[in-house]
Amino acid sequence: MPVTDPTLPVLDLAGSVVELTRQLCDIESVSGNERGIADAIEASLAGLAHLELIRDGDAVVARTSLGRERRVLIAGHIDTVPVNANLPVRVDGDFLVGRGTVDMKAGVAVALKLAAELTEPSVDITWIWYDHEEVASHLNGLGRLAANRPDLLAGDFAVLGEPTSATVEGGCNGTARVDIRLHGVRAHSARSWVGHNAIHDAAPVLAILAAYVPAEIEVDGLVYREGLNAVGISGGVAGNVIPDEAVVSVNYRFAPSRSADDAIDHLHDVFAGYDIEVTDLAAGARPGLDAPLAQDFLAAVGGVASPKYGWTDVARFSALGIPAVNYGPGDPLKAHADDERVDAREIVECERGLRAWLTNG
């Protein structure tokens, strides 16, 4: 689409980063409908001599090529979960209230404004705004870029603008989901003794989960707390039939010191003898805070790093051998909430921190 198209939403990169956040949020971009916001981002950066622009589907990449010794990647997703009467954005004191304010268009706004303004950063920068983060992993725009253009993801350190209340969260836990399938024999419930109730067999599985003590594992100076929990249970045929199958769905959040294979081996040990089917598996990411760029980053933004307990796309960078952290405005507890809201002061602080780091300010 031509950048002069009058139907494109106008993004004012010369204004405040808070106002830019509002403008981005008011472009509805529920997963699968990112074309409009990707077009607007691309149009806002077009013609800036210090940036090379690349478009891949609804992902936009902008990068400098100044011959710096090191390159950093700064990324954020442009899609949101569905809107629920929470657009357009409204102002409530120091807060912007509305879908996407926390997850994660405030972080997108910070990156977009800095991408336009930092013509001579101290490192080369690859800015990435990508689609389809809030849906199935195989649709993820960052994963697509890794497959289609791995050269665009080359770098020494990465920052993902996920909401962290403007603090640094290093790496992330891995996640595994498995179904524990229990087998029985159907029978009429009036003659239950001739069958075998698969739902009853879920009791020992639930007892294992209730008694499980999650580990706390130190990785590169950060302590990651693991978790093992039932997240679903299903079974039953009819009100007068002994069920021949039941399924307990389990989610395991594991420290980034474990590989994905290690995590599955651990689940087989915990549920020895049970029929286990892996339904989802993603390795975590070590924080990599001992890297020189990471130390410079921490010094510039201030504060003390903490672990990321949830899984984020920093793991995609880690899989490429790039240490990565989460750093962005917004309370993650408000992500996806109907009253999603971001403190404008956190947006400004993240802009300050990243600017100081990228300019040695």
Buried (B, 14 or more C-beta within 10 A) or exposed (E): EEBEEEEBBEBEBEEBBBBBBBBBBBBBBBBEBBEBBBBBBBBBBEEBEBBEBBEBBBBBBBBBEBEBEBBBBBBBBBBBBEBEEBBEBEEEEEBBBBBBBBBBBBBBBBBBBBBBBBEEBBBBBBBBBBBBBBBEBEBBBBBBBBEEBEEBBEBBBBBBBBBBBBBBBBBBBBBBBBBBBBEBEBBEBEEEEEBBBBBBBBEEBEEBBEEBEBBEBEBBEBEBEBBBEBEEBEBEEEEEBBBBBBBBBBBBBBBBBBEBEBBBEBBEEBBEEBEBEEEEBBBBBBBBBEBEBBEBBBEBBEEEBBBBBBBBBBBBBBEBEBBBBBBBBBBBEBBBBEEBBBBBEBBBBBBBBBBBBBBEE
